[in-house]
Amino acid sequence: MQDGRSSQLIASRRILSNLIKQFDFNRRVLNEAKLKELKQILKSNPDIIEPIFTDFLKYFRQNDCEYRLAVLQLCAELFQRSHVFRIQLTSHMQEVLLYTAETDPLHYPLPPPKEAAKILKLETLKLVKLWHEKYAEAYSKLDFAVNFLRSSKSLDFEHASAELQIERQRAEERDRKKDEQSKRVIEKVEKEFKERLEEISRCINETRHALELLVPRFDIDDDTHDKKHLNYENEMIHGYSVLEPVAVTVALNAPIVNVNAENKIIINALMDCMTMLQFYKKIILPLAYQAWQ
């Protein structure tokens, strides 16, 4: 068990290192595949969260704000998923804020690059506010953190709150526009489908009838479904015991239809119907797909 825990801890540290080093600052995104892998390991092995959190602190101390921003973003991902992780972060909140929110600018100023430092500071304040709103009742240290940030003369916590509110309003507006767009597309799909429903149904029926004329059908004898359980000890079928394996070969080749004077009209009608159905498919399916985006 100890060996398994050690191997998972080593794997987590390796993934964490890769996530930090491969962080895309311009797009501010973490490697999705590695992030998913790390989440899965920590979910299955919550006992390694405490020792690996020391690595988080190590990266927070790096003299590079892009590294620190990557760690902060990773904290945002894990904080909302793990109680154990929340305990670790809130227990080290003072140190985390020291390296992300610049709570002691005289002795611990944020390192370069300058743009990353500005983003890091603002994102930290917004995250703490979000965490406080959602988890303050369960984690009292978030109350102390928010009160400290509000009282700090070197920070503009209310500005971060205003920024967060603006972001929320923008997100709500994006969602509202997306919902309206989806509604319009759905209405268009329904209208298009209703207008063409009669023609589509006609094409489907004509296609079915043409195939029935061109391709022979093999009906299943319904009586076979009414047979009772066989007596496995005595029953014999065609000289074989029902328990004895029998190899059966079934030809799966599609039927071949030869065009001649008698069926040419039917085949032409079938091809016309297929062409029209493909046409309707090209019209309706892209609209339906757009509605789900």
N, C-alpha and C positions, 0 to 999 in steps of 0.2 A: 504493500500500500504506500509506504514511504517512497519507494522507487518511482511509483506511478505519479505521486504528487510532485516529486522533483523533476520528472521529465515534463510534466505539464507546466511547471513554473519556468523551466528553461525555454520551452516552446513559446510561452507567453511573452517572455522577455525578448526573445528574438523577433516575434511579430511586432511587439511594441516599438522596438528599435527601428524596424523597417517602416512602420507607419509614420513615425516622426520624421525620418530622413526622406521619405517619399512624399511628404505633405505638399500639396499644390497650393502655394500661398495665393497666387493670382485668382484661382477659382475657389480657394478656401475649402477644399474637399480632401477627405482622407481616402485611401485606397479601400474601396468597398469590399473587395474579396477578403483582404487581410483583416479589416474591421469585423466582418462577420465571423471570421475564424476566431478572433480573439474573444468576441462576445460568447461564442459557443463554449470555448474552453473555460472561461470564467463562470459561466452559468452552470457548467457541470462540475466545477471545482471551486466553489466559493471560498474554500480555506486557503487558496493561494492569493486571494485579493490583498490581504494585509501585507504579505512580503513583497508583492509586485508593486504596491503603492509606493514603496521606497524608490522604485525606478521612476515613477511619475514625479516625485519630488526632485530626483536627480536631474531630470530633463527641465523642470521648472527653473532650476538653478543655472541652466546653460546660458552663456553670455550671447544669446541670440533670440530675439523676440519672435522670429518665425517658428523656432522650435517650441517656445513657450505657448504660442498661439495654437500650434498643433496639439500640444498636450491638453490645453484648455478645451479645445473642441472635442477631444477624445473623452475628457471628463464629462462634458455635456451629454455625450452619447451614453456613457455608463451610469451616470448619476440617476437618470430616470428609470434604469432597469434593475438596479441592484441595491438592496438595503445595506448589505455589507460594505459596498463601495461608498454609499452615502455616509456611513459611520466613519469610514477612514477619512474621507475628504473633510467632513465637518470637524473632525478631531484635529485636522491639520490646517484648518481654515486660515488662521493667522499667517502661517508661512506661505500658503498659496496666494493670499492677497498681497503679501509682501513682494512676491515675484511677478505678479500679474497686474495688480491695480496700483502699484507704486505707492503703497501706504507710507513708506519712509523714503521720500525722494532724495533726501540729503545723503543718507548712507547707502541706500539701495536703489539708485535711479535705474530706470528701464534701459536695457542695452539697445543698440541699433538692430535692424534698420528703423529709422524714425517712423515711417509709415506703419510698419508692423506694430511698433510700440503704441501708437495712437489707437490702432484697431484693438490690440490686446487689452488695453485699459478699458475701453468702452465696452467691449464684449464681456469682460469680467463683471463689470457693474451690472450689465443687463442680465447676465446669467444668475448672479446672486439674487437679484430682485425676483426673477422667475422662480428660482428654487425656494425663496422665502414665501412667495405667494402659495406655492403648492405643498411645501413640506414643513413649514415653520412649526405646525402643531406637534409634529413627531420629532423634530430636531431643533431643540431650543437654541443651540449655538448659532443657528441662522438668524435668530433675533438679535443676538449680540453683534453679529457681523453687519447686519443692516444698520443698526443703531450707530455702530462705529463709523461706517462709510458715510452716513448722513452727517455726522458731526465733524468729519475730517475737513479741514480747511483746504487741503491740497487736492481734494476730489470734488467733482460736481455730480453727485449722485442723482440729484433731481433732473439734471440734463440727460443722464442715462435713462431715467424713467420716462422722460419725454420722448427720447429716441425710440425706446421700446414701444411706447404707445403709438408712435407714428408707424413703426414697422407692423404693428398689429393691425392698424387701420388699413395699411397698404395690402396686407395679406388678406384681410376681410374683403377688400375691394376686388382683389384678384380672384378670390373664390366666388364672389358674387357675379363678376363678369363671366367667369368660367361656367357657372351654373346656368346663367342666362343663355350663353352660347350653346351649351349642351341641350337646353330646353328647345331652342330654336331649331337645332339640327334634328332632334328627335321628332319634333312636329313636322319637319320637312320630310323625314323618312316615312312617317306615318301617312302623310299626304301623298307622297310618291307611290307608296305601296298600295294604298287604297285605290288610287287612280288607275293603277295597272293590275290590280288583283284579278279582275275578270279575265284579262288577256293572259296573265301568268297561269291561271287555273286552266284556261283553254289549252295553252301550250303543254302543260303537264299532262292533261287528259289525252290529248292527241298523241303525245310521245308514248304514253303507256299503251294506248290502243295500237299504235304502229308496231311497237315492240312485241305485243302479244300476237300480232299477225305474222311478224317476221321470224320470231324465235319461238320454238315449241316450248310448252310448259310441262313440267313434270309434277303431277299432283301427288301428295302423300295420302296414303290410305288412312283415313281417320280411325278405322277399326283398330289399328295397331296401338292407339293410345288407350284403348279400353281393356287391353289384356291384363290379366291378374298377374301377381308375382309368380315367377317360375319356381318349380320345385327343383332346387339346385342339386339335390342328391340323385334324382332319377331322371330329370328332364334331359332329353337329347335333341339337338337340332341338327338336321342334315348330317347325322353321323358324328357330330362333335359335341363334347360336353360343354356346357355353358361356361365352365371354369377353364376350359382349354383355350389358349390364345389362338386367334385366327387372323392372319394378315389379309387386309382388304385394300385393294388399290382402286381409287376413284379418279377418273379422268377429270381434270379441272380446266381443260382447254375451253376457251370461249367458243360458242357456236359460230360457224362461218356462214354468212349469208351471201349467196351469189346473186348479183344483180341480173335481172332478166326483164323481159317485157311485162310480165305479170306483176312484179313487185317494184318496178322502177318508180312508179308514182308514189307508192307508200314510202320508199326510201327518201325520195326528194322531200316529201312532206315532213318526214322525221328530221332530216337535216335542217329544214327551215325552222322547225320548232326548237331544235337544239341551239341554233344560232340566236333565236330570239331570247331564249332563257339565259344564254351567256350575256346577251346585251343587257337584260334586266339585272343580272348579277353585278355587272360592272357599274350600273347606276346606283343600286341600292346599298350594296355591301360597303363601298367607301364611305357613304353617308353614315351608315350604322357604326362603322369603325371610328369615324370622327366624333360621334356622339359619346363614345366611351373614353376618349382621350382626356 
